[in-house]
Amino acid sequence: LRDSVLRMSVASTKAETLDVLFDISQLLETGLDRETLNILVGLTETGVNPEALAAVVKELRRESSALQAAEARAREQERDRRAQ
């Protein structure tokens, strides 16, 4: 019974901590959703360097933006081609 209560307490504390981190993330307008933030926190808890993780997130965002822009240009070119 004690182990069960302890596990529930740890889970509750983790959830509360994640809630606070998510609130801070929202205030800082990081654009991270709860699931992503949870994954990133878990990675740092396993020893992943937070600065390296931040650099990866930034690079993935840059790549995603570039890909979206390229897709938009391709759609526009396709519309222009069809209009001719």
SEPAZA-252252 format. One record per residue: residue in three letters; x, y, z of N, C-alpha, C, O in turn. Coordinates in nm, 4 decimals. Layout:
ala  X  Y  Z  X  Y  Z  X  Y  Z  X  Y  Z $
...
END
This chain:
leu  0.0824  -0.1195  0.0000  0.0000  0.0000  0.0000  0.0867  0.1258  0.0000  0.0574  0.2226  -0.0702 $
arg  0.1934  0.1231  0.0794  0.2816  0.2391  0.0870  0.3468  0.2666  -0.0484  0.3580  0.3819  -0.0900 $
asp  0.3901  0.1596  -0.1174  0.4507  0.1757  -0.2496  0.3520  0.2369  -0.3481  0.3883  0.3216  -0.4297 $
ser  0.2284  0.1938  -0.3396  0.1251  0.2461  -0.4286  0.1026  0.3953  -0.4040  0.0912  0.4732  -0.4986 $
val  0.0965  0.4340  -0.2789  0.0778  0.5749  -0.2433  0.1980  0.6563  -0.2882  0.1823  0.7671  -0.3396 $
leu  0.3169  0.6028  -0.2695  0.4384  0.6725  -0.3103  0.4411  0.6925  -0.4615  0.4750  0.8007  -0.5096 $
arg  0.4050  0.5875  -0.5367  0.4007  0.6003  -0.6828  0.2989  0.7042  -0.7260  0.3249  0.7817  -0.8181 $
met  0.1840  0.7070  -0.6610  0.0817  0.8064  -0.6939  0.1310  0.9471  -0.6628  0.1035  1.0413  -0.7372 $
ser  0.2032  0.9605  -0.5536  0.2577  1.0909  -0.5149  0.3614  1.1385  -0.6155  0.3621  1.2557  -0.6533 $
val  0.4484  1.0490  -0.6590  0.5506  1.0827  -0.7582  0.4846  1.1201  -0.8899  0.5243  1.2176  -0.9537 $
ala  0.3845  1.0439  -0.9310  0.3139  1.0734  -1.0559  0.2441  1.2081  -1.0475  0.2436  1.2845  -1.1441 $
ser  0.1855  1.2371  -0.9328  0.1172  1.3647  -0.9138  0.2166  1.4804  -0.9177  0.1890  1.5844  -0.9776 $
thr  0.3308  1.4626  -0.8548  0.4339  1.5659  -0.8546  0.4863  1.5895  -0.9956  0.5069  1.7040  -1.0358 $
lys  0.5083  1.4812  -1.0718  0.5544  1.4952  -1.2108  0.4518  1.5696  -1.2947  0.4872  1.6559  -1.3751 $
ala  0.3247  1.5360  -1.2760  0.2186  1.6021  -1.3517  0.2123  1.7501  -1.3172  0.1972  1.8342  -1.4058 $
glu  0.2237  1.7820  -1.1898  0.2210  1.9224  -1.1466  0.3404  1.9977  -1.2025  0.3274  2.1119  -1.2465 $
thr  0.4562  1.9340  -1.2008  0.5765  1.9974  -1.2552  0.5607  2.0227  -1.4041  0.5970  2.1296  -1.4534 $
leu  0.5074  1.9260  -1.4754  0.4855  1.9438  -1.6187  0.3848  2.0552  -1.6448  0.4001  2.1321  -1.7397 $
asp  0.2815  2.0638  -1.5604  0.1829  2.1723  -1.5741  0.2502  2.3084  -1.5591  0.2236  2.4000  -1.6370 $
val  0.3366  2.3216  -1.4600  0.4070  2.4483  -1.4377  0.5003  2.4785  -1.5551  0.5049  2.5914  -1.6039 $
leu  0.5740  2.3774  -1.5997  0.6634  2.3969  -1.7142  0.5852  2.4358  -1.8394  0.6297  2.5197  -1.9177 $
phe  0.4684  2.3742  -1.8577  0.3858  2.4083  -1.9736  0.3359  2.5523  -1.9639  0.3350  2.6248  -2.0634 $
asp  0.2943  2.5936  -1.8443  0.2506  2.7326  -1.8254  0.3634  2.8302  -1.8579  0.3411  2.9312  -1.9246 $
ile  0.4829  2.8004  -1.8112  0.5984  2.8858  -1.8408  0.6256  2.8857  -1.9912  0.6534  2.9900  -2.0503 $
ser  0.6174  2.7685  -2.0515  0.6386  2.7557  -2.1955  0.5393  2.8425  -2.2723  0.5759  2.9084  -2.3696 $
gln  0.4136  2.8424  -2.2280  0.3108  2.9238  -2.2926  0.3413  3.0729  -2.2753  0.3288  3.1506  -2.3700 $
leu  0.3812  3.1121  -2.1545  0.4140  3.2527  -2.1288  0.5304  3.2994  -2.2158  0.5335  3.4141  -2.2604 $
leu  0.6248  3.2106  -2.2391  0.7412  3.2432  -2.3219  0.7141  3.2251  -2.4709  0.8005  3.2505  -2.5548 $
glu  0.5912  3.1801  -2.5023  0.5500  3.1600  -2.6413  0.6474  3.0705  -2.7185  0.6922  3.1044  -2.8281 $
thr  0.6787  2.9556  -2.6584  0.7721  2.8624  -2.7222  0.7081  2.7853  -2.8369  0.7779  2.7360  -2.9255 $
gly  0.5761  2.7749  -2.8355  0.5088  2.6980  -2.9389  0.5119  2.5478  -2.9132  0.4724  2.4694  -2.9995 $
leu  0.5580  2.5076  -2.7971  0.5636  2.3649  -2.7645  0.4302  2.3202  -2.7062  0.3744  2.3867  -2.6189 $
asp  0.3794  2.2074  -2.7547  0.2590  2.1521  -2.6940  0.2998  2.0652  -2.5747  0.4180  2.0379  -2.5537 $
arg  0.2008  2.0227  -2.4979  0.2295  1.9428  -2.3776  0.3060  1.8152  -2.4088  0.4007  1.7799  -2.3385 $
glu  0.2654  1.7469  -2.5133  0.3300  1.6200  -2.5476  0.4773  1.6411  -2.5825  0.5642  1.5677  -2.5353 $
thr  0.5044  1.7411  -2.6649  0.6429  1.7688  -2.7029  0.7247  1.8105  -2.5817  0.8379  1.7654  -2.5640 $
leu  0.6674  1.8965  -2.4982  0.7372  1.9398  -2.3776  0.7673  1.8198  -2.2881  0.8769  1.8098  -2.2329 $
asn  0.6724  1.7302  -2.2735  0.6922  1.6104  -2.1925  0.8065  1.5254  -2.2471  0.8885  1.4744  -2.1707 $
ile  0.8115  1.5104  -2.3785  0.9199  1.4341  -2.4417  1.0543  1.5017  -2.4157  1.1520  1.4356  -2.3804 $
leu  1.0586  1.6328  -2.4331  1.1842  1.7050  -2.4121  1.2306  1.6971  -2.2672  1.3497  1.6804  -2.2407 $
val  1.1374  1.7089  -2.1741  1.1722  1.6957  -2.0320  1.2257  1.5556  -2.0046  1.3257  1.5387  -1.9347 $
gly  1.1583  1.4561  -2.0601  1.2040  1.3179  -2.0417  1.3444  1.2970  -2.0956  1.4256  1.2285  -2.0334 $
leu  1.3732  1.3558  -2.2110  1.5074  1.3425  -2.2682  1.6128  1.4075  -2.1796  1.7214  1.3527  -2.1605 $
thr  1.5801  1.5244  -2.1257  1.6782  1.5900  -2.0372  1.6965  1.5096  -1.9083  1.8061  1.5052  -1.8524 $
glu  1.5895  1.4466  -1.8621  1.6007  1.3643  -1.7408  1.6887  1.2420  -1.7632  1.7454  1.1878  -1.6683 $
thr  1.7005  1.1982  -1.8892  1.7862  1.0831  -1.9183  1.9296  1.1250  -1.9473  2.0152  1.0408  -1.9745 $
gly  1.9560  1.2562  -1.9416  2.0924  1.3033  -1.9568  2.1237  1.3758  -2.0861  2.2380  1.4160  -2.1080 $
val  2.0231  1.3936  -2.1732  2.0468  1.4671  -2.2976  2.0736  1.6133  -2.2631  2.0045  1.6721  -2.1799 $
asn  2.1729  1.6703  -2.3268  2.2102  1.8096  -2.3028  2.0964  1.9015  -2.3471  2.0571  1.8981  -2.4637 $
pro  2.0421  1.9844  -2.2555  1.9297  2.0718  -2.2901  1.9632  2.1719  -2.4007  1.8776  2.2036  -2.4833 $
glu  2.0865  2.2214  -2.4030  2.1250  2.3167  -2.5072  2.1278  2.2489  -2.6442  2.0866  2.3079  -2.7441 $
ala  2.1760  2.1267  -2.6482  2.1771  2.0517  -2.7739  2.0344  2.0220  -2.8185  2.0031  2.0290  -2.9374 $
leu  1.9492  1.9893  -2.7239  1.8093  1.9624  -2.7541  1.7413  2.0876  -2.8097  1.6653  2.0796  -2.9062 $
ala  1.7685  2.2019  -2.7495  1.7119  2.3287  -2.7982  1.7594  2.3570  -2.9408  1.6815  2.4027  -3.0244 $
ala  1.8858  2.3301  -2.9679  1.9393  2.3525  -3.1024  1.8699  2.2621  -3.2040  1.8413  2.3048  -3.3159 $
val  1.8428  2.1378  -3.1654  1.7742  2.0447  -3.2548  1.6316  2.0927  -3.2817  1.5857  2.0896  -3.3958 $
val  1.5615  2.1371  -3.1770  1.4248  2.1866  -3.1938  1.4244  2.3072  -3.2878  1.3399  2.3159  -3.3769 $
lys  1.5176  2.3995  -3.2688  1.5256  2.5173  -3.3559  1.5530  2.4771  -3.5007  1.4920  2.5310  -3.5930 $
glu  1.6436  2.3838  -3.5200  1.6769  2.3396  -3.6559  1.5573  2.2696  -3.7216  1.5300  2.2904  -3.8398 $
leu  1.4871  2.1875  -3.6453  1.3685  2.1213  -3.6995  1.2614  2.2231  -3.7386  1.1924  2.2057  -3.8390 $
arg  1.2480  2.3274  -3.6601  1.1513  2.4321  -3.6944  1.1930  2.5047  -3.8218  1.1091  2.5334  -3.9071 $
arg  1.3228  2.5348  -3.8352  1.3713  2.6003  -3.9572  1.3458  2.5124  -4.0792  1.2977  2.5595  -4.1822 $
glu  1.3785  2.3850  -4.0660  1.3591  2.2919  -4.1769  1.2108  2.2793  -4.2122  1.1746  2.2745  -4.3298 $
ser  1.1266  2.2741  -4.1110  0.9829  2.2634  -4.1344  0.9309  2.3877  -4.2067  0.8505  2.3763  -4.2992 $
ser  0.9756  2.5045  -4.1658  0.9331  2.6291  -4.2313  0.9794  2.6326  -4.3757  0.9039  2.6719  -4.4647 $
ala  1.1032  2.5916  -4.3993  1.1562  2.5912  -4.5352  1.0780  2.4937  -4.6228  1.0485  2.5239  -4.7384 $
leu  1.0449  2.3783  -4.5688  0.9683  2.2790  -4.6433  0.8280  2.3306  -4.6748  0.7789  2.3128  -4.7863 $
gln  0.7644  2.3934  -4.5786  0.6306  2.4489  -4.6009  0.6346  2.5578  -4.7074  0.5455  2.5652  -4.7920 $
ala  0.7372  2.6421  -4.7039  0.7500  2.7473  -4.8050  0.7712  2.6869  -4.9433  0.7125  2.7338  -5.0408 $
ala  0.8540  2.5838  -4.9528  0.8789  2.5186  -5.0815  0.7505  2.4532  -5.1337  0.7219  2.4598  -5.2532 $
glu  0.6750  2.3914  -5.0464  0.5488  2.3299  -5.0877  0.4503  2.4354  -5.1360  0.3792  2.4134  -5.2340 $
ala  0.4454  2.5501  -5.0680  0.3551  2.6584  -5.1092  0.3952  2.7115  -5.2466  0.3095  2.7379  -5.3309 $
arg  0.5265  2.7272  -5.2689  0.5737  2.7729  -5.4000  0.5378  2.6724  -5.5090  0.4962  2.7112  -5.6181 $
ala  0.5535  2.5444  -5.4799  0.5215  2.4403  -5.5776  0.3729  2.4418  -5.6111  0.3358  2.4274  -5.7276 $
arg  0.2872  2.4593  -5.5100  0.1430  2.4665  -5.5361  0.1099  2.5889  -5.6213  0.0283  2.5813  -5.7132 $
glu  0.1734  2.7008  -5.5901  0.1502  2.8233  -5.6670  0.1956  2.8066  -5.8117  0.1264  2.8492  -5.9041 $
gln  0.3097  2.7458  -5.8309  0.3594  2.7226  -5.9675  0.2658  2.6292  -6.0428  0.2416  2.6481  -6.1620 $
glu  0.2133  2.5292  -5.9742  0.1197  2.4352  -6.0384  -0.0083  2.5083  -6.0778  -0.0615  2.4851  -6.1863 $
arg  -0.0584  2.5961  -5.9914  -0.1785  2.6741  -6.0247  -0.1525  2.7635  -6.1444  -0.2361  2.7745  -6.2341 $
asp  -0.0348  2.8282  -6.1455  0.0001  2.9168  -6.2575  0.0104  2.8370  -6.3881  -0.0350  2.8829  -6.4929 $
arg  0.0696  2.7188  -6.3813  0.0842  2.6349  -6.4996  -0.0527  2.5942  -6.5536  -0.0753  2.5957  -6.6746 $
arg  -0.1427  2.5582  -6.4642  -0.2767  2.5160  -6.5072  -0.3575  2.6325  -6.5634  -0.4442  2.6131  -6.6486 $
ala  -0.3290  2.7538  -6.5154  -0.4039  2.8699  -6.5594  -0.3627  2.9138  -6.7000  -0.4358  2.9885  -6.7650 $
gln  -0.2495  2.8694  -6.7462  -0.1997  2.9128  -6.8791  -0.2663  2.8419  -6.9914  -0.2352  2.8675  -7.1077 $
END
